[in-house]
Amino acid sequence: MLVLPEPIEFQWDSGNNTKNEERHCVLQQECEEVFFDLDKKILKDVLHSEHEDRYILLGHTKNHRPLFIVFTIRQQKIRIISARDLNKKELTLL
């Protein structure tokens, strides 16, 4: 079971920080909100964990938008790799 660092702190890549907004219309703030969803689900991303442990987060923003987020933990900080809306199949996992 993954235990998130306390307090939760985020690290954003300056060259990559607008990618989720441009590709999927997901704001940084929305990404961060999902980590505080009490009903979130976190799974290990086995297929993409060759070089570092990656995780998949399924949860909702404060406005109940369901998101699929891929992240890793570096130096006790959460680094979001990608974020998008959940698809219909993934919605059933929540």
TIGU-679810 format. One line per 2 residues: their letters; for each residue x, y negated, z negated of N, C-alpha, C. Coordinates in steps of 0.2 Angstrom, whole numbers, plus 2048, in hexadecimal, padded with zeros to 3 digits. Example, Ala and Ser with C-alpha at 12.3 -4.5 7.8 and 13.67 -1.06 7.14 Angstrom:
% residues 2
as) 842/81C/7D9/83E/816/7D9/842/810/7D9; 840/80B/7DD/844/805/7DC/840/800/7D9
This chain:
% residues 94
ml) 804/806/800/800/800/800/804/7FA/800; 803/7F5/804/807/7EF/805/804/7EA/7FF
vl) 809/7E7/7FC/808/7E2/7F7/80A/7DB/7FA; 806/7D7/7FB/808/7D0/7FE/80C/7CC/7F8
pe) 811/7C8/7FB/814/7C4/7F6/810/7BF/7F2; 812/7BE/7EC/80E/7B9/7E8/813/7B4/7E6
pi) 811/7AD/7E7/80C/7AB/7EA/80D/7AC/7F2; 807/7AC/7F6/808/7AD/7FD/80A/7A7/800
ef) 810/7A8/804/813/7A2/808/814/7A4/80F; 813/7A0/813/813/7A1/81A/819/79E/81E
qw) 81C/7A2/823/821/79F/827/81F/79F/82E; 81F/799/831/81D/798/838/823/797/83C
ds) 824/79A/842/829/799/847/827/793/84B; 82C/78E/84B/82A/788/84E/829/789/856
gn) 82D/78D/859/82C/78F/860/826/793/861; 822/795/85C/81D/79A/85D/817/798/85A
nt) 817/793/856/811/791/852/80B/78F/855; 80B/78D/85C/804/78C/85F/802/791/864
kn) 806/797/864/804/79C/869/7FD/79F/867; 7FB/7A0/861/7F5/7A3/860/7EF/79E/861
ee) 7F0/798/860/7EB/793/862/7EA/793/869; 7F0/793/86D/7EF/792/874/7EC/798/878
rh) 7EE/79E/875/7EC/7A4/878/7E5/7A7/876; 7E4/7A6/86F/7DE/7A9/86D/7D9/7A4/869
cv) 7DB/79D/869/7D7/798/865/7D7/799/85E; 7DC/79C/85B/7DD/79D/854/7E2/798/851
lq) 7DF/794/84C/7E4/78F/849/7E8/793/843; 7EE/78F/842/7F2/792/83C/7EE/792/836
qe) 7EA/78D/834/7E6/78D/82E/7E1/793/82E; 7DE/795/833/7DA/79B/833/7DE/7A1/832
ce) 7E4/7A2/835/7E8/7A8/834/7E9/7A8/82C; 7EB/7A3/829/7ED/7A3/822/7E7/7A5/81E
ev) 7E1/7A2/820/7DB/7A4/81C/7D9/7AB/81B; 7DB/7AF/820/7D9/7B6/820/7DD/7BA/81B
ff) 7E3/7B7/819/7E6/7BB/814/7E3/7BA/80D; 7DE/7B5/80C/7DB/7B4/806/7D4/7B7/806
dl) 7D2/7BB/80B/7CC/7BE/80C/7CC/7C4/807; 7C7/7C5/802/7C7/7CA/7FD/7C6/7D1/800
dk) 7C3/7D1/806/7C1/7D7/809/7C5/7D9/80F; 7CB/7D6/810/7D0/7D7/815/7D2/7DE/815
ki) 7D5/7E1/81B/7D8/7E7/81B/7DF/7E6/81E; 7E4/7EA/81B/7EB/7E9/81E/7ED/7F0/820
lk) 7EF/7F1/826/7F2/7F7/828/7F9/7F7/82B; 7FD/7FC/82A/804/7FC/82D/803/7FC/835
dv) 807/7F8/838/807/7F8/840/80C/7FD/841; 80B/803/842/810/809/843/813/808/84A
lh) 80F/806/84F/812/806/855/817/800/857; 817/7FB/852/81B/7F5/854/820/7F4/84E
se) 821/7F9/84A/825/7F8/844/82C/7FB/845; 82F/7FB/84B/836/7FE/84C/83B/7FA/849
he) 83B/7F3/84A/841/7EF/847/83F/7EC/840; 839/7EB/83F/837/7E9/838/830/7EB/837
dr) 82E/7EC/831/827/7EE/82F/822/7E8/831; 81D/7EA/835/818/7E6/837/811/7E9/834
yi) 80C/7E4/833/806/7E6/830/800/7E3/834; 7FA/7E6/834/7F4/7E3/837/7F0/7E1/832
ll) 7ED/7DB/832/7E8/7D9/82D/7E2/7D7/831; 7DC/7DA/82E/7D6/7D9/831/7D2/7D6/82B
gh) 7CF/7D0/82D/7CB/7CC/828/7C8/7C6/82B; 7C5/7C2/826/7C1/7BD/828/7C4/7B6/826
tk) 7C3/7B1/82A/7C4/7AA/828/7BF/7A7/823; 7C0/7A1/820/7BB/79E/81C/7B4/79D/820
nh) 7B5/79D/826/7AF/79C/82A/7AC/7A2/82D; 7AF/7A8/82A/7AC/7AF/82C/7AE/7B1/833
rp) 7B3/7AE/836/7B6/7B0/83C/7BA/7B6/83B; 7B9/7BC/83E/7BD/7C2/83D/7C3/7C2/842
lf) 7C9/7C3/83E/7CF/7C2/842/7D3/7C9/841; 7D7/7CA/846/7DC/7CF/846/7E3/7CC/846
iv) 7E7/7CD/841/7ED/7C9/840/7F3/7CF/840; 7F8/7CE/843/7FE/7D2/843/804/7CD/83F
ft) 807/7D0/83A/80C/7CC/836/811/7D1/833; 816/7CD/831/81C/7D1/82D/81D/7CC/827
ir) 822/7CF/823/824/7CB/81D/82B/7CB/81D; 82D/7C4/81D/835/7C3/81E/836/7BE/818
qq) 83B/7C0/814/83D/7BC/80E/837/7BA/80A; 833/7BF/808/82D/7BE/804/828/7B9/807
ki) 829/7B8/80E/824/7B3/811/820/7B7/816; 81A/7B5/817/816/7B8/81D/817/7B5/823
ri) 819/7B9/828/81A/7B6/82F/815/7B9/834; 811/7B5/836/80C/7B7/83B/80E/7B8/842
is) 80D/7BD/845/810/7BF/84B/80B/7BD/851; 805/7BF/84F/7FF/7BE/854/7F8/7BE/850
ar) 7F3/7BB/853/7ED/7BB/850/7E8/7BA/856; 7E2/7BD/855/7DD/7BD/85A/7D6/7BF/857
dl) 7D1/7BE/85A/7CA/7C1/858/7CA/7C8/858; 7C7/7CB/853/7C6/7D2/853/7C1/7D4/859
nk) 7C2/7DA/85C/7BE/7DD/861/7B8/7E1/85E; 7B4/7E3/862/7AE/7E7/85F/7B0/7ED/85B
ke) 7B5/7F1/85E/7B7/7F7/85B/7BA/7F5/854; 7BE/7F0/854/7C2/7EE/84E/7BD/7EC/848
lt) 7B8/7E8/84B/7B3/7E6/846/7B0/7EB/841; 7AF/7F1/844/7AD/7F7/840/7B1/7F9/83B
ll) 7B8/7F7/83B/7BC/7F9/836/7BC/7F4/82F; 7B8/7EF/830/7B8/7EA/82A/7B2/7EC/826
